[in-house]
Amino acid sequence: MLLTACHTEEHDYAYTLINKAEKYSPITVVYQVVEEKPDTVILTYGDVLKLANRMDVTGEDVWDIETSVSLYKIKTLQIFSHDSSHISEELAYRKSWEGPEDINGVGNYKLVVNDSLIMLSKQNNYTYVITNTYDDTLFVISDITSKGRSHDTIIGQGNHIIGSADIYTYDESQKDLPKYKTQKLKWLTALNIRHNGKSKALKMSKDTSFFRTDKDTCYLTVSDLIFN
């Protein structure tokens, strides 16, 4: 009886970024590889940056080892324009990357950064407003990203500005898409509403239905619906 042994090979993988953003160059790449410290690199047009390697992955051939929505090897990745007026979305997702291409036995994942990828534009003084529908006061604890600290506010009936922030947002062509609202809300990092012994800590990623967002202002109407 003859026994045939199967020998499984191992392959290395590389993650490479290529700057093809002509309008926004030089670009700033802000990223963090898993188990490494965050890094920042400036690239001129045409520059190539190897972000990471993943070594000795089992497989007879080069195959798509990135099988999840998020990249296994890269924790975060975002691109800034030369004047920081525009940025990309989070790019540490498999959908943003091409490959892997087998180059001499190495699997190469490639991210080509073009101008259309840097789609979020800076907006100064985006305003957050709370509308109190009650006859008495509300107690509000809020934290807006640009302020860096919690702010306690007691507000009466009607509309009240709780703060503003310089944000990065989608243009108005995206206003009917869910990501338009969530991008406006992400800068409001904490919000707790208290009224008549009841309290509601709003989660901006989950409680989006309570908010109304337009180009310049985000509105939250506080009524019994908030606490039920």
Number of C-alpha atoms within 10 A of each C-alpha: 3 4 5 6 6 7 8 9 12 15 18 15 24 19 21 18 19 18 22 20 21 14 14 24 20 19 27 20 22 15 22 20 19 14 9 10 8 13 12 13 12 16 20 17 17 14 13 15 16 13 18 17 18 15 12 11 14 14 13 12 14 21 16 13 15 16 9 10 10 16 20 16 18 20 18 17 20 17 25 21 21 17 12 14 14 21 25 20 17 13 20 21 17 17 12 15 18 14 15 19 17 15 11 7 13 19 23 22 22 18 21 16 20 17 18 11 16 21 16 19 17 15 16 12 14 20 18 22 18 21 18 19 16 14 9 11 16 21 15 21 17 19 19 22 17 15 12 9 12 15 15 13 14 12 18 16 14 14 15 17 14 19 18 20 17 16 19 23 24 20 12 11 8 12 14 9 11 10 13 19 23 18 18 23 23 16 20 20 18 19 17 15 18 17 17 9 5 11 14 14 16 16 15 21 12 9 12 16 9 15 17 14 18 13 15 12 15 20 18 19 17 20 14 11 8 16 13 7
